[in-house]
Amino acid sequence: MDQTLVSDIRTRYAEIRGKIDDSARKVGRSPDAVRLVVVSKTHPLETVRAALEAGIRDLGENYAEEAVEKIHAIGVVDGLTWHMIGHVQSRKADLVAQNFNFMHSLDSLKLAIRLERFAAEAGLILPVLLECNVSGEESKFGYAAFDPAQLETLRLEAQQIAQLPHLEIRGLMTMPPLYDDAEKTRPFFRRLVELRERLSKQIPSVNWDELSMGTSADFVAAVEEGATIVRVGTAILGVRPPKG
């Protein structure tokens, strides 16, 4: 194990965690209310092992096959939670349902039904967040929450997903546009907060507490606007190598 790498990751993690805590306190929130998921996508196994040695226990991955290889190689680690944060094709639902502890990117009833099937076969309950596109960017996945005409579709599908016994809705996720100025992301974070409030009233039987929003570029603004989960990779693990 490269102890220099471990030390560097531990130091950067502490710096980011400190900024999160300060941002939470600034707006009267408890720092404990914000979970930091370290995004390990495309990083090699050596870096993931170093992150674990540095004390990190929340890891986020985007690509199912790559992630499953890591998950199997790492094995059982006390307190370790694997988060699927990337878009998932229906044909890869089995990999997610059977290997991940938390899914941030559920974006259709079709995918939910597939996940339900495989979670049931594995005897697991998978916590999920509904991914919402609040910006209207065509490059973004998620329910079309930027379009008021589509909000009824989100409500109807959320109600049906909430009835699936092996999936547990915990809240919402979004990815705002990438700006040089992180302040410009605030309106999109606020839209997700407003959407959470709307759904809480429409489907009160569901726990909508979690808001997964904010990355290395804008996590401070996200925390100040109410994020309960932020997803930070580069600022902690360093520049990731090219995929493939």
N, C-alpha and C positions, 0 to 999 in steps of 0.2 A: 504494500500500500504506500502510495506517495503521500507522506505526511505533510509536505508543503502544500499539496492540493487540498488535503483535509483542512489544514489551518486556514488557507485562503477562503475556502467555502464557509467555514465556521465564522470567520471575520465578516464576510460580506452578508451572510445570513443575519448576524447580529445587527449589522448596520441597517438593513432593510426592516428587520423586526422593530428596531428602535424608531425608525421613521413612521412605521405603521402605528406604533403605540402613541407617539407624539401627535399624529394626525387624529387619532381617535379621541384623545384627551382634549384636543383643541375644540372639538365640537360637543364635548360632554359625554362621550361614549366610553365604555370600558374597553381597554385594549384587549381584554380576554374575549371580547365579542367578535374579534376579527381573526380568521384562520388564514395562515399563510401556506399556500400550496406552491411547492417548488417545481417548476416545469422542467422535466428531464428529457423531453422529446429530442430525439436524434443524438443525445449525448451517449457516449460509450458506457459500457458496463462499469469500467474503472471509475468514471466520474460519479455514477450512481452509488457505487459502494463507498466512495469517499464522502458523498453527501450523507449517507447513513451513518458513517463513523463520526461525522460532524454533528450528529444528533437530529438530523432532519427526519421527520416521520410522515410527511404528507408530500407525495410525489404525483405530478401530473403528466400524462402522456396523451399524444394526439393520434398515434397510429397503432391500430390494434395488434397487428402481427409483431411489430417491433417491440411493443410493450409486453406482450405475453412472453416473448423470449427473455426479457429482463426479469419479469415476475417469477418465471420458473427458475431462472439462474440464481436469483436472490434467495428464494425460499421464504420460510417463515421468519419474520422479524417482529418482535413484540411492539405493538402500537403503530405499525406501519399501515398507512392507508394509501391505496392506489386510486387515483382519480382519472377517469376518462374525460378529457376536456375537448377533444376534437370531434369533428363530424364522423358519424358512424353509418356505414351502409348497412342495410337490412341483412345482407348476406353475412355480415360479420357480427351479428348480434350475439351469437353463441360465445364468441371470444370475450366480449364485454361482460355479459351476464355471469359467466363462469369464472372470470379472473379479476374483475375490478370490484372495489368496495364502494365506489361512488361514481355516478355518471352526471356530468354537467351539461350534456349536449343532446338531450332528447328533444327531437324536433318534429315528430309526427306520430299519429296514432298507429300507423303501420309498423313503425319501428318499435313502439311500445308493446304491441302485441307479440312481436318476435322476441323481444327481451323477456316478456312475461313467460313465454313458453320455455325458454332455456333456463331462466331463474327457477321456475317451478321444477324442472327436471333435476336441477342441482340442489334443490331444497333450500334456496337462498331468497332473501328479500333484498332487492337492490334499491338503495336510495337514489333518486333522480332529481335533476333540475330541468325545467323546461327552457330550452334555448330560444331567445326572442331577438329578432332583428328589429331594433328600434331606430335604425338609421336609414333604412331603405337601400343600402348598398347591395348591388347585385352579387358581389363577391362573398357576401355574408350568408351563412346558413341560419336557420331558425324560423320560428313562426313570424309571419309578417306583421309584427306589432306596430310598425310605423304607419300602417293603413287602418284607419278606424273601421273600415268596412270588413276587415279580416278579424277583428277582435272577437266576433261571435264564434268564428271557427275555433279560435284558441280556447274560448270558454267551453264549447261543446266537447272538444277533444280532451281538454283537461278533466272534465267531469267523467269521461269514459276511462281515461288513464287512472283516475283516482279509484276506480272500481276494481282495478287489477290487483289481485291479492299479493303478488310477489314483487310489485313495484311500489315505492313509497315516495310520493312527491314531497320535496322539501323546500322548493322555492324556484327561483328563476336565475338564468344566466344570460349575459350579453357580452358582445365584443363591439365597442364603439369604433368609429373611424380613427385612424392613426393620424395624429397631428403633431407638429413640432412643439406646439404649445398645449400642454396637458389641460389647461383651463378650458379649452374648447370642448373637452369631452363631457363636462359637467351636465349640459342639457340632456345628453343621452343616458347618463346615469340616473338623472331625475326622472326620465321617462320610465325607466325600469322600476323605480320606487313607486311611481304612480300606478303602474300596471300591477304591481304586487298588491297595492291597496285595493284596486278594483277587483282583482281576483279573490282577495280575502273576503270581500263582501259577497261576491257571487257564489263562491264555493267555500263556505266557512268550515266545512268538515276537514279541509286540507290544511296542513301546517305550512304556511308560505314564508317562514322566517328567513330562509337563506337567500342572499343575493350575491351571486358570484360575478364580480365585475372588477376590472382593474388589472393591469399588467405592469411590467417593468416601466413602461412609458408614462403611466397615469395612475398608479395605485394610490398616491396621496390624495388626489381628487376623489377617487372612488371611495376611499375610507371616509372622507369628510362628507360624502353624499349618502353613506349608509351601507357600503359593502360589508358583508359578513365573511366573504371569502375573496382573497386576491390571489392572482396566479402570476408568479414572478419567476422567470427563468434566467435570462441573460445576466441580470444584475446580481445574481447569486452564483450561478454555475459558470458564468463566462460565455463568450461567444460560442454558439453551438456549431459543430462541424456540418458541412452540407449533407443533406439526406441522400442516401444512396451511394 
